[in-house]
Amino acid sequence: MTADVPGYVSIVFILTVLLTVGIFLYAVVKAGISSQPAKFLLTFVLFWMVIQAALAAMGFFQNFDVMPPRTFAFGPLPFFLLTFVYLFFFRRFLADLPLATLTILHVIRVPIELVLLWLYQSGQVPVEMTFEGRNFDILSGITAPIVYVLAFRNRRVNRP
């Protein structure tokens, strides 16, 4: 980030990432940490976070003149590959992930959207990435606690 971005933006972003990783780890532990899919997922995610941090620190993602764009090759592409692997080979593990935890995880969208708004105000991202630019991801984060309460009364899924 540049000097134009207030320091609290980085702090909020880092704390949000740590909270997300913590909730994610909790969900994996609840699904069975000793299983092969859990070990693979944890190893992959932690390894990928280190790679992402190193590449970002080196300015790797700031080159927009290459094809495919680096943000795609190192952002959504690994997610799609991981999703494919788990949907076709580790479906049982996905079924064991706690739905309540995955529902409440969406609360992290609120601080992420605030970070995006602050980055827009600092001229670092386009308005289209914020809720001011009609990207309403923040609504998922705001409604997640409501859905959680309505869906998981008495610590079980409330089907109605």
Backbone bond lengths (Angstrom), bond angles and torsions (degrees), N, CA, C in turn:
res aa  C-N    CA-C-N  psi(-1)  N-CA   C-N-CA  omega(-1)  CA-C   N-CA-C  phi
1 M - - - 1.446 - - 1.522 109.59 -
2 T 1.275 115.13 153.66 1.455 119.47 -177.31 1.518 110.66 -90.93
3 A 1.314 114.65 175.39 1.462 120.87 -179.58 1.528 111.62 -66.83
4 D 1.344 118.66 -17.77 1.454 121.58 -179.37 1.525 112.78 -73.74
5 V 1.316 117.09 -15.98 1.460 121.82 -177.23 1.527 108.80 -91.97
6 P 1.329 118.08 126.13 1.463 120.29 178.52 1.529 111.93 -60.36
7 G 1.300 116.57 148.70 1.467 121.79 -177.70 1.514 113.92 -60.91
8 Y 1.331 117.59 -32.26 1.460 119.94 -178.35 1.523 112.33 -64.37
9 V 1.325 117.62 -22.86 1.465 120.80 179.50 1.526 109.54 -64.19
10 S 1.317 116.45 -47.06 1.470 120.19 178.27 1.518 111.16 -64.24
11 I 1.315 116.56 -40.41 1.466 120.24 -179.41 1.530 110.55 -63.40
12 V 1.327 116.97 -46.70 1.464 120.35 179.01 1.523 110.23 -62.33
13 F 1.327 117.11 -41.79 1.467 120.03 179.81 1.526 111.29 -63.91
14 I 1.314 117.49 -47.08 1.471 121.11 -179.31 1.526 110.58 -62.68
15 L 1.326 117.88 -44.31 1.461 120.56 178.19 1.524 111.62 -63.22
16 T 1.329 116.76 -36.83 1.463 120.61 177.73 1.524 110.89 -65.91
17 V 1.321 116.63 -42.21 1.471 120.22 177.38 1.526 110.08 -62.04
18 L 1.318 117.51 -44.92 1.471 120.89 179.93 1.530 111.11 -63.41
19 L 1.333 116.99 -41.51 1.461 120.42 176.70 1.526 110.81 -62.24
20 T 1.312 116.55 -43.54 1.466 121.18 179.24 1.519 111.02 -61.15
21 V 1.322 116.57 -46.23 1.466 120.69 179.00 1.529 109.77 -62.29
22 G 1.319 116.74 -40.69 1.464 119.86 178.86 1.519 112.54 -62.29
23 I 1.321 117.23 -46.04 1.467 120.85 178.29 1.519 110.29 -64.49
24 F 1.325 116.17 -40.86 1.467 121.31 178.20 1.530 110.68 -61.34
25 L 1.322 116.99 -46.37 1.472 120.51 178.71 1.525 111.07 -61.30
26 Y 1.314 116.53 -40.29 1.464 120.78 177.16 1.528 110.50 -59.41
27 A 1.332 116.95 -44.73 1.464 120.93 179.85 1.526 110.99 -62.66
28 V 1.325 116.90 -41.47 1.465 120.46 -179.99 1.528 110.37 -67.06
29 V 1.317 117.30 -40.60 1.465 120.66 178.10 1.526 109.78 -61.80
30 K 1.323 117.18 -42.83 1.464 121.04 179.15 1.531 111.92 -64.50
31 A 1.329 117.26 -30.22 1.465 121.16 -179.50 1.528 111.73 -80.30
32 G 1.316 117.50 -16.14 1.468 121.28 179.89 1.508 111.78 120.08
33 I 1.306 115.92 87.93 1.463 122.18 -174.43 1.526 112.53 -64.89
34 S 1.312 118.16 -24.71 1.465 119.94 -175.83 1.529 113.47 -84.47
35 S 1.317 117.67 -4.80 1.464 119.55 -178.60 1.529 110.43 -75.81
36 Q 1.323 115.83 156.03 1.466 121.21 178.23 1.534 111.85 -60.33
37 P 1.345 119.08 -44.37 1.477 118.61 178.25 1.530 112.74 -60.90
38 A 1.321 117.59 -38.24 1.469 120.61 179.58 1.521 110.66 -66.48
39 K 1.310 116.67 -44.89 1.467 120.16 179.40 1.531 110.89 -62.58
40 F 1.330 116.08 -43.20 1.460 120.05 178.88 1.526 110.54 -62.05
41 L 1.333 116.50 -46.24 1.459 121.14 -178.01 1.527 111.22 -62.91
42 L 1.317 117.18 -46.87 1.467 120.35 179.87 1.522 111.34 -62.27
43 T 1.313 116.36 -44.30 1.463 120.58 179.21 1.524 110.41 -62.14
44 F 1.322 116.07 -46.92 1.458 120.47 -179.08 1.524 111.46 -61.44
45 V 1.323 117.05 -48.69 1.463 120.83 -176.39 1.523 111.30 -64.68
46 L 1.311 117.84 -46.05 1.462 119.86 -179.46 1.529 111.06 -65.50
47 F 1.327 116.61 -41.87 1.463 121.37 177.02 1.525 110.14 -61.82
48 W 1.337 116.78 -44.39 1.455 121.17 -177.76 1.523 111.65 -66.71
49 M 1.326 117.37 -36.36 1.466 120.21 177.67 1.527 111.10 -63.62
50 V 1.318 116.90 -40.06 1.467 120.97 178.60 1.529 109.74 -65.18
51 I 1.323 117.19 -44.43 1.469 121.12 178.70 1.532 110.26 -61.64
52 Q 1.332 117.11 -46.34 1.466 121.03 179.75 1.524 111.33 -59.39
53 A 1.328 116.19 -44.30 1.467 120.50 -179.31 1.529 110.77 -63.55
54 A 1.322 116.59 -43.02 1.468 120.33 -179.52 1.529 110.95 -65.54
55 L 1.330 116.98 -45.46 1.467 120.41 179.33 1.528 111.30 -63.30
56 A 1.321 117.05 -42.08 1.461 120.29 179.18 1.528 110.85 -64.15
57 A 1.315 116.82 -41.47 1.465 120.76 -179.93 1.526 111.47 -63.45
58 M 1.328 117.11 -29.89 1.468 121.32 179.51 1.529 112.25 -85.68
59 G 1.344 118.04 -2.23 1.454 120.81 179.82 1.519 113.97 80.38
60 F 1.319 116.80 14.50 1.462 122.91 -176.22 1.531 112.40 -55.90
61 F 1.320 117.80 -39.59 1.465 121.68 -174.41 1.518 113.38 -81.63
62 Q 1.303 118.12 -1.84 1.458 121.12 -178.19 1.527 113.13 -87.64
63 N 1.317 117.45 -3.65 1.457 121.55 177.16 1.528 108.62 -92.36
64 F 1.330 117.17 107.99 1.457 122.20 -177.36 1.530 112.86 -99.68
65 D 1.336 117.02 6.61 1.455 121.02 -175.61 1.529 113.74 -92.63
66 V 1.323 118.78 2.84 1.465 121.81 -177.36 1.526 109.94 -103.40
67 M 1.354 115.30 155.36 1.459 121.33 177.84 1.513 109.54 -124.40
68 P 1.306 120.23 132.99 1.457 125.95 -6.94 1.523 109.94 -68.88
69 P 1.324 116.61 158.95 1.469 118.47 179.62 1.524 110.83 -57.08
70 R 1.293 115.93 139.75 1.470 120.75 -176.67 1.519 111.85 -61.11
71 T 1.321 116.99 -33.64 1.459 118.57 179.71 1.524 111.26 -64.74
72 F 1.335 118.17 -29.47 1.463 120.16 176.47 1.526 110.70 -76.95
73 A 1.316 116.20 -48.29 1.466 120.46 -176.24 1.523 112.12 -62.17
74 F 1.319 117.28 -32.01 1.447 120.03 -177.52 1.526 112.94 -111.09
75 G 1.313 117.87 9.58 1.463 122.26 178.51 1.511 110.54 -116.41
76 P 1.332 117.81 -90.82 1.469 120.67 -176.57 1.526 114.44 -67.23
77 L 1.319 118.40 -32.07 1.469 120.07 -176.31 1.530 112.95 -57.14
78 P 1.327 119.68 -50.56 1.475 119.31 177.34 1.537 112.20 -61.18
79 F 1.331 116.44 -35.67 1.459 119.61 177.43 1.530 110.47 -61.31
80 F 1.333 116.95 -45.84 1.465 119.98 179.64 1.525 111.56 -64.05
81 L 1.320 117.45 -39.82 1.462 120.48 178.02 1.528 111.01 -64.24
82 L 1.315 116.57 -44.19 1.461 121.04 179.12 1.527 110.75 -64.25
83 T 1.325 116.55 -40.92 1.462 120.67 177.51 1.524 110.33 -61.32
84 F 1.325 117.32 -44.21 1.466 121.74 178.25 1.522 110.78 -58.62
85 V 1.322 117.24 -47.87 1.472 121.81 -178.64 1.529 110.18 -59.33
86 Y 1.326 117.30 -46.31 1.461 119.96 -177.00 1.519 113.01 -73.27
87 L 1.321 118.18 -33.57 1.464 119.38 178.19 1.521 112.35 -69.87
88 F 1.327 116.87 -31.09 1.461 119.47 -176.80 1.521 114.64 -100.08
89 F 1.315 118.19 -22.97 1.463 119.58 -175.35 1.529 114.45 -119.68
90 F 1.318 117.85 -24.44 1.465 120.09 -174.22 1.532 111.49 -129.09
91 R 1.325 117.01 41.64 1.467 120.88 -178.20 1.515 112.52 -59.78
92 R 1.299 117.20 -37.46 1.480 120.78 -178.35 1.526 110.27 -61.72
93 F 1.330 116.36 -41.04 1.467 120.44 178.11 1.527 110.22 -61.28
94 L 1.322 117.08 -43.54 1.465 120.57 178.75 1.528 110.83 -60.65
95 A 1.325 116.91 -39.08 1.463 121.10 179.54 1.527 111.31 -66.54
96 D 1.326 117.05 -27.01 1.463 121.21 -178.77 1.530 113.52 -83.65
97 L 1.327 117.72 -12.20 1.463 119.91 178.38 1.527 108.93 -65.33
98 P 1.327 117.95 136.34 1.470 120.30 -177.02 1.535 112.16 -70.57
99 L 1.301 115.68 116.49 1.458 121.94 -177.32 1.529 112.21 -61.13
100 A 1.316 117.18 -36.49 1.467 120.87 179.77 1.537 110.52 -62.73
101 T 1.312 116.56 -42.99 1.467 120.97 179.53 1.527 110.46 -66.39
102 L 1.323 116.55 -42.32 1.460 119.82 179.25 1.529 111.45 -66.49
103 T 1.314 117.02 -29.11 1.467 120.65 177.71 1.520 110.23 -70.81
104 I 1.322 117.01 -48.31 1.463 120.34 -177.34 1.532 111.34 -70.34
105 L 1.318 117.39 -21.71 1.463 121.76 177.88 1.531 111.85 -56.49
106 H 1.316 117.32 -28.28 1.466 120.94 -177.22 1.527 113.32 -67.31
107 V 1.317 117.83 -11.08 1.465 121.43 175.91 1.529 110.15 -59.33
108 I 1.330 117.73 -27.07 1.469 120.47 -178.86 1.522 112.37 -63.62
109 R 1.322 117.14 -14.49 1.463 119.68 178.43 1.527 111.79 -65.09
110 V 1.324 117.21 -27.41 1.470 120.37 -178.81 1.524 110.81 -65.69
111 P 1.342 119.83 -55.58 1.471 117.65 178.60 1.529 113.11 -65.02
112 I 1.331 117.85 -32.42 1.467 119.78 177.82 1.526 110.01 -63.83
113 E 1.316 116.86 -43.03 1.461 120.02 178.85 1.526 111.24 -65.88
114 L 1.325 117.49 -34.62 1.463 120.17 175.83 1.529 110.63 -65.92
115 V 1.336 116.45 -41.20 1.469 120.30 176.96 1.525 109.94 -61.14
116 L 1.329 117.09 -43.66 1.463 120.02 178.35 1.530 111.38 -62.62
117 L 1.319 116.97 -39.27 1.459 120.38 177.42 1.534 110.38 -62.49
118 W 1.320 116.99 -45.31 1.463 120.81 179.53 1.525 111.10 -64.48
119 L 1.338 116.64 -37.79 1.467 119.72 177.36 1.525 110.64 -66.18
120 Y 1.325 116.75 -38.29 1.470 120.20 175.78 1.529 110.29 -62.66
121 Q 1.316 116.25 -44.72 1.464 120.45 -179.93 1.523 111.78 -63.64
122 S 1.343 116.55 -23.76 1.463 121.23 176.93 1.525 112.34 -92.55
123 G 1.341 116.28 1.79 1.457 120.33 178.45 1.517 114.55 78.60
124 Q 1.323 117.80 21.63 1.461 121.27 -176.22 1.526 114.27 -97.49
125 V 1.340 117.32 -24.24 1.468 120.86 178.22 1.533 108.60 -135.10
126 P 1.327 117.33 157.31 1.478 119.42 179.02 1.534 110.95 -74.19
127 V 1.306 115.90 156.11 1.464 122.00 -178.77 1.528 111.16 -59.91
128 E 1.333 117.85 -28.45 1.469 121.57 -178.48 1.526 112.55 -61.76
129 M 1.311 117.77 -19.14 1.462 120.74 179.10 1.527 112.03 -84.15
130 T 1.316 118.16 -4.73 1.458 121.95 -176.29 1.519 110.84 -111.72
131 F 1.323 115.40 168.00 1.462 118.71 176.33 1.519 111.31 -69.50
132 E 1.325 117.98 -20.88 1.464 120.56 173.44 1.531 111.13 -67.19
133 G 1.336 115.80 -26.51 1.459 121.39 178.01 1.515 112.49 -97.52
134 R 1.305 115.93 24.01 1.470 123.83 177.59 1.520 114.20 69.59
135 N 1.305 118.35 28.18 1.461 122.59 169.80 1.526 105.16 -98.75
136 F 1.309 115.95 101.05 1.457 120.00 -169.89 1.534 113.38 -98.00
137 D 1.327 117.96 33.56 1.462 121.11 175.22 1.519 111.62 -57.84
138 I 1.305 116.85 -27.77 1.462 120.56 -178.62 1.532 111.41 -60.12
139 L 1.337 117.25 -27.77 1.463 119.94 178.96 1.521 111.72 -64.30
140 S 1.328 117.20 -34.64 1.469 120.32 175.83 1.518 110.42 -62.96
141 G 1.318 116.18 -39.47 1.456 120.19 179.45 1.514 112.76 -70.71
142 I 1.317 116.25 -38.99 1.466 120.33 -179.56 1.527 111.12 -69.38
143 T 1.327 116.83 -38.39 1.468 120.19 -177.50 1.529 113.48 -85.82
144 A 1.325 119.05 -11.18 1.470 121.26 -179.01 1.530 112.89 -55.65
145 P 1.333 119.71 -46.29 1.475 118.06 178.11 1.528 113.02 -63.44
146 I 1.327 116.92 -34.05 1.463 120.60 178.58 1.527 109.71 -66.40
147 V 1.327 116.18 -47.04 1.466 120.92 177.69 1.529 109.86 -60.90
148 Y 1.323 116.29 -41.93 1.472 120.86 179.65 1.530 110.84 -58.43
149 V 1.325 116.90 -48.88 1.468 120.91 -178.94 1.528 110.52 -64.08
150 L 1.330 116.92 -44.56 1.460 120.32 -178.48 1.530 112.44 -69.97
151 A 1.313 117.33 -35.49 1.463 120.71 -174.14 1.524 113.98 -86.96
152 F 1.319 117.17 -23.92 1.466 118.71 -172.53 1.530 112.40 -126.04
153 R 1.298 116.12 44.80 1.469 120.00 174.70 1.520 108.73 -64.51
154 N 1.312 116.55 145.63 1.472 122.23 177.98 1.521 112.96 56.37
155 R 1.327 116.54 30.20 1.466 123.61 175.43 1.525 113.79 60.33
156 R 1.302 118.33 26.22 1.466 121.81 174.45 1.523 107.83 -143.46
157 V 1.310 115.58 162.71 1.468 120.01 -177.62 1.516 109.29 -68.00
158 N 1.313 114.97 126.62 1.458 122.50 177.62 1.529 107.71 -92.75
159 R 1.306 116.93 94.63 1.468 121.30 -173.72 1.531 113.53 -58.73
160 P 1.345 120.10 -42.16 1.472 118.07 -179.21 1.502 111.65 -63.85
